[in-house]
């Protein structure tokens, strides 16, 4: 039986059309060849939050390259150069065959590129020579991106060839995102410079957003100015006016990247570079007319209907899920709610994988601070999967090795799995896995759904921490911090139940009142630190004298109390004998220049209706005081 080929795909922003189209080609080829695809995806750079981005990019640290036969890189979709560098180092160190899309910077990899340079030259020359534009603005992608660099270089060269000066105030550098088109237009208008005759954009997403923003300012495209894009995306083709742009065979590029990789893994040889041609599309936004949307209006209308229907369905799922998630107070109830709504999404398998320390409460620190390395960088050595949903049934996995990535192995080949990060800001909580589902790449709301789930997991984590802090505060309220036994508050709270138990059952109550002898002398002669030490040792002796059904407390300063239910008359002398024996033992162990000593008064009494706990404590206190008076001294020094 032929071994199933395992391929890792590294990408960001899978909800955008460029990535989507490439992934369509990759998955088509993988299924034809019965290969498994594991797509590690982040949404970095979307929310303009560096803390959020750190949490997103953590997903790339999950990739265990030893489990794969090859890698497809779409590093041109990852805007952070540091993260890109980390990925490249790990991929190179793995020694695996690699195909990279639209990037000729890594000669050791198999590069599948679509010509960016000539197509952009054709667009700019068309705007200048056919439409006579001389005052031209440019919206670029990040120059660290090879595609953006090629397109910008083509723009500069055509401007120079036509004796046109490139004014850098008319150039805006963005990240290929729609928001960059909007910001660029705002920047151009605020500059106070004369209105451009054309705006050349490095991709369609920025171009369409630029047109919308120009409309907001009252400008009409192409009557007031020309706008062009690059990629010939679905939205660009069906915009009104249709966008003058560059058509690129993205599906074919994705298919070829996967096909080349599978062939190389199988032992075939390939050239390191494969270049596909692109071509300009001159339509309405430059004034050439010829809107393509008239040619396939029926197809477009069907597509829009399906998209709107899908969005309505997804919004309904997310709204209902968000409402129910807000009601959950435990992790188990949270997972049940998530499962309920994921069942409405077509998916062969859905898993929530959590770090083993995701809910760890770090005691003894303010704010339950988690060390940065645990909180941010990488995943724990093992993971837990409280939700592994298949065919509507959750078969959770208590513990699995993070190196396996999947909580349970997949069956067969042709599986497409999307690994998405689960985090709150930079805090790493785990990850999600969607297997054989169109939802991650085709739904406009996948990012929104996982954000909601991630927030719900964080809310449960915070609730667990809050409850822990409440328990800790309650403990501090009833526990004496020096002696680590009940304080007066704790004694009163607990003693009341024992008192009522004896009253209701007609059993006897034991009360021993203890007062330390010579504490002032120890403090005066040896310091308060020694005094605290002596109090702690005395408290330990008292605690040792408490058997089943008894409690002890520091009643105040150097006063202590023992209370026990269901007592017998023989318990009083037994407690005192044990107490003095333990005192003698502790003094022999600590070998201090002073002795730890105390006086004890004990009563065993029935609890009558007219008696209060305070009355009985006073009786024991009186007996103790009489014993103390009979002592020759309350100061015991060790004698040699």
Beta strands, then each sheet from edge to edge (+ up, - down):
strand 1: 6-12
strand 2: 36-42
strand 3: 70-73
strand 4: 97-101
strand 5: 110-114
strand 6: 136-140
strand 7: 171-173
strand 8: 198-201
strand 9: 226-228
strand 10: 245-248
strand 11: 273-276
strand 12: 278-281
strand 13: 349-355
strand 14: 382-390
strand 15: 393-394
strand 16: 397-401
strand 17: 416-424
strand 18: 427-435
strand 19: 508-517
strand 20: 550-556
strand 21: 559-567
strand 22: 597-606
sheet 1: 11+ 5+ 4+ 3+ 1+ 2+ 17+ 18- 13+ 14- 15+
sheet 2: 11+ 5+ 4+ 3+ 1+ 2+ 17+ 18- 13+ 14- 16+
sheet 3: 7+ 6+ 8+ 9+
sheet 4: 10+ 12-
sheet 5: 20+ 21- 19+ 22-
end
